[in-house]
Amino acid sequence: AQSVTQLDSQVPVFEEAPVELRCNYSSSVSVYLFWYVQYPNQGLQLLLKYLSGSTLVESINGFEAEFNKSQTSFHLRKPSVHISDTAEYFCAVSSFSGGYNKLIFGAGTRLAVHP
Amino acid sequence: DAGVTQSPTHLIKTRGQQVTLRCSPISGHKSVSWYQQVLGQGPQFIFQYYEKEERGRGNFPDRFSARQFPNYSSELNVNALLLGDSALYLCASSPGRWTGDIRPDTQYFGPGTRLTVL
């Protein structure tokens, strides 16, 4: 069975500092990986995804994630964070079984950016 | 274009009651999935519907049911509510077919319905 582990439940960081949110997955088949962001009292927004091809994927707001098959990881990074990046971040893997895809999520990492 | 919409935004019920949550997918999307997000946890898959047929069901009791209508909107019903059903219920819609370079199963989430069971 596929699973996702987010290694840090909370990550405090100062504004303009770099940040890394860690995600490891387990899967015996090809994987599609995602990062979603959830701002307070809102739903989930897709931040970036890895489907195939280049192992480094980028979002429009400066985040990037690298797929590492040997380490089964998909860590999210940003070189310089802003106050507005404060949110909950969820790593997810797409699980194909029984003729349909569903998302399996990690428990989330709360990123708190301080001035 | 409007995104995924869900109603109501918030809901308070008591134990034993029944609740119906509603979801309207993005225009043109044919698939709807439901997830439960308990406070402090990641979302858990409940159901997926495509073209009005149930495609998949997560590990939830029979008190949970859903359906999809001809206009692709969907309802999630929960009977005999328990305190543990308190959660944010998220609906996600998917195109169901390739749209440019967007995969058929790419999921776009709504804002959710926050259910509180007292």
Chai-1 contact restraints between the chains, C-beta under 6 A:
chainA,res_idxA,chainB,res_idxB,connection_type,confidence,min_distance_angstrom,max_distance_angstrom,comment,restraint_id
A,Q42,B,P111,contact,1.0,0.0,6.0,A-B,restraint_1
A,G43,B,L90,contact,1.0,0.0,6.0,A-B,restraint_2
A,G43,B,F109,contact,1.0,0.0,6.0,A-B,restraint_3
A,G43,B,G110,contact,1.0,0.0,6.0,A-B,restraint_4
A,G43,B,P111,contact,1.0,0.0,6.0,A-B,restraint_5
A,G43,B,G112,contact,1.0,0.0,6.0,A-B,restraint_6
A,L44,B,F109,contact,1.0,0.0,6.0,A-B,restraint_7
A,F90,B,G42,contact,1.0,0.0,6.0,A-B,restraint_8
A,G98,B,G56,contact,1.0,0.0,6.0,A-B,restraint_9
A,Y100,B,Q48,contact,1.0,0.0,6.0,A-B,restraint_10
A,Y100,B,R55,contact,1.0,0.0,6.0,A-B,restraint_11
A,Y100,B,G56,contact,1.0,0.0,6.0,A-B,restraint_12
A,N101,B,D105,contact,1.0,0.0,6.0,A-B,restraint_13
A,K102,B,F45,contact,1.0,0.0,6.0,A-B,restraint_14
A,F105,B,G42,contact,1.0,0.0,6.0,A-B,restraint_15
A,F105,B,P43,contact,1.0,0.0,6.0,A-B,restraint_16
A,G106,B,G42,contact,1.0,0.0,6.0,A-B,restraint_17
A,A107,B,Q41,contact,1.0,0.0,6.0,A-B,restraint_18
A,A107,B,G42,contact,1.0,0.0,6.0,A-B,restraint_19
A,G108,B,G42,contact,1.0,0.0,6.0,A-B,restraint_20
